[in-house]
Amino acid sequence: MRFHPLSATFGLALLCSPSFSAQAWNHPSMFSVRGGTSMSKTSTCLKNTASLVKEVKTIPIPGMRPGTSGLRKKVEVWQGLDESNKNYVENFIQSLIDTAIANNGGVPIETLIVAGDGRYFNAEAMQIIFRVLAGNGVSNIWVPQGGIMSTPAVSAAIRRFEGGKAQGGIVLTASHNPGGPGEDFGIKYNEAYGQPAGEDFTEALYKRSLELETFKTVDSSIVVDLNANIGTKFSITEGSTVTIIDPYDTYIDTLKSCFDFDGLKNFCQRGGVSVLYDGMHGAGGPFARRVLVDELGLPESSLLRANPLPDFGGCHPDPNLTYASDLVKRMGLNADGSPDEGADINSLPMLGAANDGDGDRNLIAGSQCFVTPSDSLAIICDNWEAIPHFVKAGGPKGVARSMPSSAALDVVAEARGITCFSTPTGWKFFGNLMSSKEMFDGRDYTPFLCGEESFGTGSDHIREKDGLWAVLAWMSILMKANENISEGESLVTVKDVVKRHWEKYGRHFYCRYDYEGVDSDAANKVMNHIRDSYVNGDISKATPGDIILSGAEEFSYTDPVDGSTTSKQGLILTFKYSSGDSARVIFRLSGTGSAGATIRMYLERFERDPSNHEEAAPVALKSLADHALSIVNMAELTGRDSPTVIT
């Protein structure tokens, strides 16, 4: 093993480059070295014997309460450009590590993974985090080569890398939010089973942040070269080392335990089988390349925007009909998800998919067929025989959806005899259910399938939603549906699978209106109006019409695993059409933004008659949406005449 110094010039250049790690992911020689944690022949160990731990005085910074998936703020807040936000990263990480140590019985944390989605400020924040972790005695800090790793890959690495040695992971991501100067940055924490930190942890972290007086860090000349060879070690202090690890292998091995890669590779060589994947310049792109191209043999032309960029190429990395517009168009779809009648159907890919900024969300589409996330989840459940992960155990033992998602999953679960749960929004609630046995010695619901309407799907192979897993699930469903189709015959398409599902179970028309960046006071007025007028008031006072308000409630949830109760999780308005058909509209404030508030309105109407199934969901739900917006006074209270996004 060789030792060599880093020059101060190199360290300063590295620290001043907001995008060096992301740019490196686009270099053709970037990942020529593989092999897990074994030290390569050219690897180095940079040792700094002069590093001194120091305790720096600070003051509490308000507002460090994590939301449903970490703390998200404008990047300038994290950078501490304003004096009121000085040492923002240090304060947050110190509060986090103090909470983790308290949860560990006061014993210092030994091993953590630190990874990010490659957005602006990713590399600089990592250097700060390394020093704070070293100052707090974390012995082993594992960081992926390039500094970039999808959120599902981090969860897999926590659970499986070196036998699950890591006690948690710090993930630098604001998920599907934009990145770059003036945009969003975030940090979330995943605990020892790879699951997002629960509310008990995040609330303890927040309380700690309000009383913080000092943070620990290291006086060190060492700058971790995130692009060093796999296995390279950087000694930050005598007892704390940063090690560069392979980003891919553990995650890909995990996916291989779920799916038949050999069968999928053969299926991808069939005539008529084609896939178009949009990485949206997020962390999921390189993982999709390794799986879809390197493992399954699809051509490089199957990938769009698969190179991570600090600003996501100026796009909003949220895989929906609005922000994945190029993919949507190439799949022969209009902006509302309806078929584009002018598209050349013979040139359209068989399957289209997109992942978000950190690779955990997914959009699924077929040739002239958009699959809503709720339908996707229900169809995967009904076709579990196509997925080896479920087949090995005789099918899922439990399934779950977030409450705002449509009831399409419930119908399938009841028909298939599978226990089904409806939870608040947030993957941590699914984590409890799928970890009921391993964490709480309770009932075993694995193998487990779960998802939420916000384009999240996953299973118990990890403890996060997994965009690439969803893509492989749909590829497996198509492979199974075509196993008896001879060469030269027309293949079963995504549209065929979806239409057959609707014919069997009925269609749950579903869409979501997002009002983004609403003034927080105005957003709360909308919610309070619904709560006061209908949930706690008189529903008969709602404006009459062909659609009648028949019920109103506020969703709360008691966790069947740990007994905890979560309240105020959404306002549900139930309606009846004059025909007798039922519908529901849900209003909820999102916790994933960094500024203002996002009001989400979820619309659902069940339709049994197959002759009515072809209508585009936004069209089928327009009258319901107009009526709901009218009775909640959306325009009057927010000044918004239309939503920012309809998905």
C-alpha positions in Angstrom: 0.0 0.0 0.0 1.4 3.4 -1.0 1.1 6.7 0.9 1.2 10.0 -0.8 0.3 13.6 0.2 -2.4 15.7 -1.4 -1.4 19.2 -2.3 -3.2 22.2 -0.9 -3.9 23.4 -4.5 -5.7 20.2 -5.4 -7.7 20.2 -2.2 -8.8 23.8 -2.8 -9.7 23.1 -6.4 -11.7 20.1 -5.4 -13.6 22.0 -2.7 -14.4 24.8 -5.1 -15.9 22.6 -7.7 -19.6 22.1 -7.1 -20.0 19.5 -9.8 -16.7 17.6 -10.0 -18.1 14.2 -8.9 -21.1 14.4 -11.2 -18.9 15.3 -14.1 -16.7 12.4 -13.4 -19.6 10.0 -13.8 -19.7 11.0 -17.5 -16.0 10.2 -18.1 -15.6 6.9 -20.1 -12.9 5.6 -17.8 -14.7 6.5 -14.6 -15.7 3.0 -13.5 -13.0 0.8 -14.9 -12.1 -0.4 -11.5 -14.5 -2.8 -9.7 -14.3 -5.4 -7.0 -16.2 -4.4 -3.9 -14.1 -3.4 -0.9 -10.9 -5.1 -2.0 -8.0 -2.8 -2.4 -6.9 -2.4 -6.0 -3.2 -2.6 -7.0 -3.1 1.1 -7.5 -5.1 2.1 -4.5 -3.7 4.4 -1.9 -4.1 5.3 1.7 -3.8 9.0 2.5 -2.9 9.4 6.1 -3.1 12.6 8.1 -1.4 12.1 11.5 -1.8 15.8 12.3 -5.6 15.8 12.3 -7.0 17.2 15.6 -10.6 16.9 16.7 -12.0 20.3 17.8 -15.2 21.4 19.3 -16.7 24.6 17.7 -19.2 26.9 19.3 -22.4 27.3 17.4 -26.0 28.4 18.0 -29.2 26.6 17.3 -30.7 27.2 13.8 -34.5 27.2 13.6 -36.4 25.0 11.1 -34.4 21.8 11.1 -37.4 19.5 11.4 -37.2 16.8 8.8 -40.3 16.0 6.7 -41.5 12.7 5.3 -38.1 12.0 3.8 -35.4 14.2 5.3 -34.7 17.9 5.6 -35.0 19.9 2.4 -34.1 23.6 2.0 -32.8 25.9 -0.7 -29.1 25.1 -1.3 -28.0 28.5 -0.2 -29.4 27.7 3.3 -27.2 24.6 3.4 -24.2 26.5 2.1 -24.6 28.9 5.0 -24.3 32.0 2.8 -26.3 34.0 5.3 -24.9 34.6 8.8 -28.1 33.2 10.3 -27.4 29.9 8.6 -23.7 29.7 9.3 -22.5 26.1 9.8 -25.8 24.7 8.7 -24.5 21.4 7.5 -22.4 21.0 10.6 -25.3 21.8 12.9 -27.6 19.3 11.2 -25.1 16.5 11.1 -24.1 17.0 14.7 -27.8 16.9 15.7 -28.2 13.7 13.6 -25.1 11.9 15.0 -26.0 12.9 18.6 -29.5 11.3 18.0 -28.0 8.2 16.4 -25.6 7.8 19.4 -28.5 8.2 21.8 -30.5 5.6 20.0 -27.4 3.3 20.2 -27.4 3.4 23.9 -24.8 6.1 24.1 -22.3 4.0 22.2 -20.5 5.8 19.3 -21.5 4.8 15.8 -18.9 2.7 14.1 -19.9 2.5 10.4 -22.0 4.8 8.2 -22.5 5.1 4.5 -22.5 8.7 3.0 -23.8 9.0 -0.5 -25.8 11.5 -2.6 -27.8 12.0 -5.8 -25.1 14.2 -7.4 -27.0 17.5 -7.2 -25.3 20.9 -6.8 -23.3 21.1 -3.5 -23.2 17.3 -3.1 -19.3 17.1 -3.1 -18.7 20.1 -0.8 -21.3 18.9 1.7 -19.7 15.5 1.8 -16.3 16.9 2.8 -17.9 18.7 5.7 -19.8 15.6 6.7 -16.7 13.5 6.7 -15.0 15.8 9.1 -18.0 16.0 11.5 -18.4 12.3 11.5 -14.7 11.8 12.2 -14.9 14.4 14.9 -17.6 12.3 16.5 -15.6 9.1 16.4 -17.3 7.3 13.5 -14.6 4.7 12.6 -15.7 3.6 9.1 -17.2 6.0 6.6 -18.1 4.4 3.3 -18.7 6.6 0.3 -19.4 5.3 -3.3 -17.0 6.0 -6.0 -18.0 9.3 -7.6 -20.0 10.2 -4.5 -23.2 9.3 -6.3 -25.6 6.4 -5.4 -29.3 6.0 -5.8 -31.4 5.9 -2.6 -32.5 2.3 -3.2 -28.8 1.3 -3.7 -27.9 2.9 -0.4 -30.7 1.0 1.4 -29.4 -2.2 -0.2 -25.8 -1.5 0.9 -26.8 -0.8 4.5 -28.6 -4.1 4.6 -26.1 -6.3 2.7 -22.7 -4.7 2.1 -20.1 -6.6 4.2 -22.9 -8.5 5.8 -24.9 -5.5 6.8 -22.2 -3.9 8.9 -23.3 -0.3 8.4 -25.5 1.1 11.2 -27.1 3.7 8.9 -26.7 5.9 5.9 -26.6 9.7 5.3 -28.2 10.4 1.9 -27.7 13.8 0.3 -30.8 14.3 -1.8 -33.9 16.4 -2.3 -35.4 13.5 -4.3 -37.6 14.7 -7.1 -37.0 18.5 -6.4 -34.9 20.6 -8.8 -31.2 21.1 -8.1 -28.7 23.8 -8.8 -28.1 27.4 -7.6 -31.3 28.7 -6.2 -32.9 25.3 -6.1 -33.1 22.5 -3.5 -30.7 20.4 -1.4 -31.5 17.9 1.3 -30.2 15.3 3.7 -32.0 12.3 5.0 -31.0 9.5 7.3 -31.6 5.7 6.9 -31.3 3.5 9.9 -29.7 0.1 10.4 -32.2 -2.0 8.3 -32.0 0.5 5.4 -35.3 2.1 6.3 -35.9 5.9 6.4 -35.6 7.3 9.9 -38.9 7.1 11.8 -40.7 10.0 13.4 -39.2 9.3 16.8 -35.7 9.7 15.4 -36.5 12.8 13.3 -38.3 14.5 16.2 -35.4 13.8 18.5 -33.0 15.2 15.9 -35.1 18.4 15.6 -35.2 18.8 19.4 -31.5 18.3 19.6 -30.9 21.0 16.9 -32.8 23.5 19.0 -30.4 23.1 21.9 -27.1 22.6 20.1 -24.2 24.7 21.4 -21.2 23.0 19.8 -20.3 20.7 17.0 -17.3 18.4 16.6 -15.1 18.5 13.5 -11.5 17.9 12.5 -8.7 20.2 11.6 -7.5 18.3 8.6 -5.7 18.9 5.3 -7.1 15.8 3.8 -9.7 16.2 1.1 -11.3 12.9 0.1 -11.0 12.3 -3.6 -14.4 10.9 -4.4 -13.1 9.6 -7.8 -10.3 7.5 -6.3 -10.1 3.8 -7.0 -12.4 1.5 -5.2 -10.8 0.4 -2.0 -8.8 3.6 -1.5 -8.8 4.7 2.2 -8.5 8.2 3.6 -7.4 8.4 7.2 -9.2 11.5 8.5 -8.0 10.9 12.1 -6.1 8.0 13.8 -9.5 6.3 14.4 -11.6 7.4 11.5 -11.3 6.3 7.9 -13.2 7.1 4.7 -13.2 4.2 2.2 -14.3 4.4 -1.4 -16.7 1.5 -2.2 -18.3 0.2 -5.4 -21.7 1.9 -5.9 -23.3 -0.9 -7.9 -22.5 -4.5 -7.0 -24.5 -4.9 -3.8 -27.6 -3.3 -5.3 -27.4 -5.3 -8.6 -26.9 -8.6 -6.6 -30.1 -7.6 -4.6 -32.0 -7.1 -7.9 -30.8 -10.4 -9.2 -32.2 -12.1 -6.1 -35.6 -10.7 -7.1 -35.7 -11.2 -10.9 -34.7 -13.7 -13.5 -31.9 -11.8 -15.3 -31.1 -14.6 -17.7 -34.7 -14.8 -18.8 -35.0 -11.1 -19.1 -31.9 -10.9 -21.2 -33.3 -13.5 -23.6 -36.6 -11.6 -23.7 -34.9 -8.4 -24.5 -33.4 -10.0 -27.7 -36.9 -10.8 -29.1 -38.1 -8.9 -32.1 -40.6 -6.2 -31.0 -39.2 -5.9 -27.5 -37.8 -2.4 -26.8 -37.4 -0.3 -23.7 -36.9 3.5 -23.4 -35.6 4.7 -20.0 -35.3 8.3 -18.9 -32.9 8.9 -16.0 -33.8 12.6 -15.8 -30.0 13.3 -15.2 -30.4 11.8 -11.7 -28.6 9.2 -9.7 -30.6 6.3 -11.2 -29.2 6.7 -14.7 -25.8 4.9 -14.2 -27.6 2.1 -12.4 -30.0 1.7 -15.2 -27.1 1.5 -17.7 -25.5 -1.2 -15.7 -28.7 -3.3 -15.5 -30.5 -2.6 -18.8 -27.5 -2.3 -21.1 -24.6 -4.2 -19.4 -26.7 -7.0 -17.8 -29.7 -7.4 -20.1 -28.1 -6.4 -23.4 -30.4 -3.6 -24.4 -28.8 -1.0 -26.7 -27.4 2.3 -25.4 -30.2 4.0 -27.4 -32.6 2.7 -24.7 -31.3 5.4 -22.4 -32.3 9.0 -22.2 -30.6 11.5 -19.8 -28.8 8.7 -18.0 -25.8 10.9 -16.9 -26.1 12.6 -13.5 -25.8 16.4 -13.6 -25.7 18.8 -10.6 -28.7 20.8 -11.9 -30.4 17.8 -13.6 -29.8 19.5 -16.9 -32.1 22.3 -15.9 -35.1 19.9 -15.6 -37.4 19.1 -12.7 -36.4 15.4 -12.0 -39.9 14.3 -11.1 -41.1 11.3 -13.3 -44.6 12.4 -14.1 -46.5 13.4 -17.3 -45.4 17.0 -17.0 -41.7 16.7 -16.3 -41.0 13.6 -18.2 -42.6 15.2 -21.3 -40.0 14.0 -23.8 -40.4 10.3 -22.8 -44.2 10.8 -22.7 -44.2 12.1 -26.3 -41.9 9.3 -27.5 -44.3 6.8 -26.0 -47.1 8.2 -28.3 -48.9 10.0 -25.5 -50.3 13.5 -25.1 -49.5 15.6 -22.1 -52.6 14.3 -20.2 -51.6 10.7 -20.7 -54.1 10.0 -23.5 -53.0 8.4 -26.8 -51.6 10.7 -29.4 -53.6 9.6 -32.4 -51.0 11.1 -34.8 -48.1 9.0 -33.4 -46.5 6.3 -35.6 -47.4 3.3 -33.5 -44.9 1.0 -35.3 -42.0 3.2 -34.1 -43.0 3.3 -30.4 -41.1 1.4 -27.7 -42.8 -1.5 -26.0 -42.1 -0.1 -22.5 -41.2 3.3 -21.3 -40.0 4.3 -17.8 -38.5 7.2 -15.9 -36.8 7.6 -12.5 -36.4 10.7 -10.4 -33.4 12.6 -9.0 -32.4 9.9 -6.5 -33.7 6.9 -8.4 -36.4 5.8 -6.1 -39.5 6.9 -8.0 -40.8 5.6 -11.3 -43.1 6.3 -14.2 -44.4 3.4 -16.3 -45.8 3.7 -19.8 -46.4 1.5 -22.8 -47.0 2.3 -26.4 -49.8 4.9 -26.2 -50.6 3.8 -22.7 -49.8 5.7 -19.5 -50.0 3.5 -16.4 -51.0 5.4 -13.2 -48.9 4.5 -10.2 -51.9 3.1 -8.4 -52.8 0.9 -11.4 -49.1 -0.2 -11.7 -49.1 -1.3 -8.1 -52.3 -3.3 -8.4 -51.2 -4.9 -11.7 -47.8 -6.0 -10.2 -49.8 -7.5 -7.3 -52.1 -9.4 -9.6 -49.2 -10.6 -11.6 -46.9 -11.7 -8.8 -46.3 -15.0 -10.5 -44.1 -13.2 -13.0 -41.6 -12.1 -10.3 -39.3 -14.8 -8.7 -39.0 -12.8 -5.4 -42.7 -13.5 -4.8 -42.9 -16.9 -6.4 -40.2 -18.4 -4.1 -42.5 -17.7 -1.1 -45.8 -18.5 -2.8 -46.8 -14.9 -3.3 -46.9 -11.7 -1.2 -47.9 -12.1 2.4 -48.7 -8.4 2.7 -49.3 -5.4 0.5 -49.8 -1.7 1.3 -50.6 1.6 -0.3 -50.5 5.2 0.9 -54.0 6.4 1.8 -54.2 8.9 -1.1 -53.4 6.1 -3.7 -56.5 4.6 -5.4 -58.2 1.5 -4.0 -57.2 -0.5 -7.1 -54.7 -2.5 -4.9 -57.4 -3.2 -2.3 -59.6 -4.9 -4.9 -56.8 -7.2 -6.1 -55.6 -8.0 -2.6 -59.1 -9.0 -1.5 -59.6 -11.2 -4.6 -56.1 -12.8 -4.1 -56.5 -13.3 -0.3 -53.6 -11.0 0.6 -53.5 -8.8 3.7 -53.7 -5.2 2.6 -52.9 -1.9 4.5 -53.6 1.8 3.9 -51.0 4.0 5.5 -50.1 7.7 5.7 -47.8 9.0 3.0 -44.2 8.2 3.8 -42.1 5.1 3.1 -41.3 4.8 6.8 -44.8 3.4 7.4 -44.2 0.6 4.9 -40.9 0.0 6.5 -42.5 -0.9 9.8 -44.8 -3.4 8.1 -42.2 -5.1 6.1 -39.8 -5.2 9.0 -42.4 -6.4 11.5 -40.6 -9.7 12.0 -37.0 -8.6 11.9 -37.4 -5.4 14.0 -40.3 -6.1 16.3 -40.5 -9.9 16.4 -44.1 -9.6 15.1 -46.0 -11.1 12.3 -44.0 -11.7 9.1 -45.6 -9.9 6.1 -42.8 -10.7 3.7 -42.5 -10.9 0.8 -44.1 -7.6 0.8 -45.3 -5.2 -2.0 -46.1 -1.6 -1.5 -46.5 1.7 -3.3 -47.8 5.2 -3.3 -49.5 7.4 -5.9 -46.5 9.7 -6.0 -44.8 7.3 -8.4 -43.2 5.1 -5.7 -43.2 1.3 -5.8 -41.1 -1.3 -4.0 -40.9 -4.5 -2.1 -39.1 -5.9 1.0 -35.8 -6.5 -0.9 -34.8 -3.2 0.5 -36.5 -0.6 2.8 -37.0 2.1 0.3 -39.1 2.6 -2.9 -37.1 1.5 -5.9 -37.6 2.9 -9.4 -35.5 0.4 -11.2 -37.2 -2.5 -9.4 -40.5 -1.3 -10.7 -39.1 -1.2 -14.3 -37.8 -4.8 -13.9 -41.2 -5.9 -12.5 -43.0 -4.6 -15.6 -40.4 -6.2 -17.9 -41.0 -9.5 -16.0 -44.8 -9.1 -16.4 -44.4 -8.6 -20.1 -42.0 -11.6 -20.4 -44.5 -13.8 -18.6 -47.4 -12.5 -20.7 -45.5 -13.4 -23.9 -44.0 -16.7 -22.9 -46.4 -18.6 -25.2 -46.3 -16.1 -28.0 -44.4 -17.5 -31.0 -41.9 -15.5 -32.9 -43.7 -13.4 -35.6 -46.9 -13.2 -33.7 -48.1 -9.9 -32.2 -46.7 -9.5 -28.7 -48.8 -8.8 -25.6 -48.3 -5.1 -24.9 -48.5 -2.9 -21.8 -51.9 -1.6 -23.0 -53.1 -5.2 -23.3 -52.0 -6.0 -19.8 -53.7 -2.8 -18.4 -57.0 -3.3 -20.4 -57.2 -7.0 -19.2 -56.8 -5.8 -15.7 -59.6 -3.2 -16.0 -61.9 -5.8 -17.5 -61.2 -8.1 -14.6 -61.4 -5.7 -11.7 -62.9 -2.5 -13.1 -61.1 0.8 -13.5 -60.3 3.3 -10.8 -60.0 6.6 -12.7 -57.4 8.6 -10.8 -55.3 11.7 -11.1 -53.7 14.4 -8.9 -53.7 18.2 -9.0 -50.7 19.8 -7.5 -50.8 23.5 -6.4 -47.1 24.2 -5.8 -45.5 27.1 -4.0 -48.7 28.3 -2.4 -48.4 30.8 0.5 -48.3 28.7 3.6 -51.1 30.8 5.3 -53.3 30.5 2.3 -52.7 26.7 2.1 -53.6 26.3 5.8 -56.8 28.4 5.2 -57.9 25.9 2.6 -57.3 22.9 4.9 -59.0 24.7 7.8 -62.0 25.5 5.7 -62.5 21.9 4.7 -62.0 20.8 8.3 -64.3 23.3 9.8 -67.0 23.3 7.2 -67.2 19.6 6.4 -65.2 17.3 8.6 -66.4 19.0 11.8 -69.3 20.8 10.2 -72.4 20.1 8.2 -71.8 18.4 4.8 -75.4 19.2 3.7 -74.3 22.8 3.3 -72.0 21.9 0.4 -73.2 23.3 -3.0 -75.7 20.8 -4.4 -75.5 19.4 -7.9 -75.2 16.1 -9.8 -72.3 15.2 -7.5 -73.3 15.1 -3.8 -70.9 15.3 -0.9 -71.8 12.3 1.2 -69.1 12.2 3.8 -66.0 13.9 5.2 -63.2 12.7 7.5 -59.6 13.3 8.5 -57.4 10.3 8.1 -55.4 9.0 11.1 -53.4 5.8 11.4 -52.5 3.5 14.2 -49.5 1.4 13.2 -50.3 -2.3 13.6 -46.7 -3.1 14.3 -45.5 -0.6 17.0 -48.9 0.9 18.0 -47.9 4.5 17.3 -50.6 6.8 16.1 -50.2 9.4 13.3 -53.0 12.0 12.9 -53.9 14.7 10.4 -52.8 12.8 7.4 -55.3 14.1 4.9 -58.9 15.3 4.5 -61.1 12.9 2.7 -64.3 14.0 1.0 -66.6 11.3 -0.3 -69.1 11.9 -3.1 -72.0 10.2 -4.8 -73.0 10.7 -8.4 -76.6 10.8 -9.4 -76.0 7.4 -11.0 -75.2 6.0 -7.6 -71.4 5.6 -8.4 -69.1 6.7 -5.6 -66.0 8.9 -5.7 -63.6 10.5 -3.3 -61.4 13.6 -3.2 -58.5 14.0 -0.8 -56.7 17.2 0.2 -53.3 17.1 1.7 -50.3 19.4 2.3 -47.1 17.9 1.0 -44.0 17.8 3.2 -41.5 17.5 0.3 -41.0 21.1 -0.8 -38.4 23.5 0.5 -40.4 26.8 0.1 -44.0 27.6 0.5 -46.6 24.8 0.6 -47.9 22.3 -2.0 -51.6 21.5 -1.8 -52.3 18.1 -3.4 -55.8 17.2 -4.5 -56.3 13.5 -5.3 -59.3 12.4 -7.3 -60.7 8.9 -7.7 -63.8 7.4 -9.3 -64.6 3.7 -9.8 -66.0 2.6 -13.2 -67.0 -1.0 -13.7 -68.4 -0.7 -17.3 -65.6 -1.6 -19.8 -67.2 0.6 -22.5 -66.2 3.6 -20.4 -62.6 2.6 -19.6 -60.9 4.3 -22.6 -61.6 7.8 -21.5 -58.5 9.8 -20.3 -58.5 10.1 -16.5 -58.2 13.9 -16.4 -61.3 14.1 -18.7 -63.3 11.5 -16.7 -62.5 13.3 -13.5 -62.9 17.0 -14.6 -66.5 17.5 -13.3 -65.5 15.9 -10.0 -62.4 18.2 -9.7 -64.4 21.3 -10.6 -67.1 20.5 -8.0 -64.5 19.8 -5.3 -62.5 22.9 -6.0 -65.7 25.0 -5.8 -66.8 23.8 -2.4 -63.4 24.2 -0.8 -63.0 27.7 -2.2 -59.6 26.9 -3.7 -59.4 29.9 -6.0 -60.7 32.4 -3.5 -58.4 31.3 -0.7 -55.2 30.8 -2.8 -55.6 33.0 -5.8 -54.8 30.0 -8.0 -57.2 29.4 -10.9 -55.4 26.2 -12.0 -53.0 23.6 -10.7 -49.3 23.7 -11.4 -49.2 20.1 -12.4 -51.9 17.5 -13.2 -50.6 13.9 -13.1 
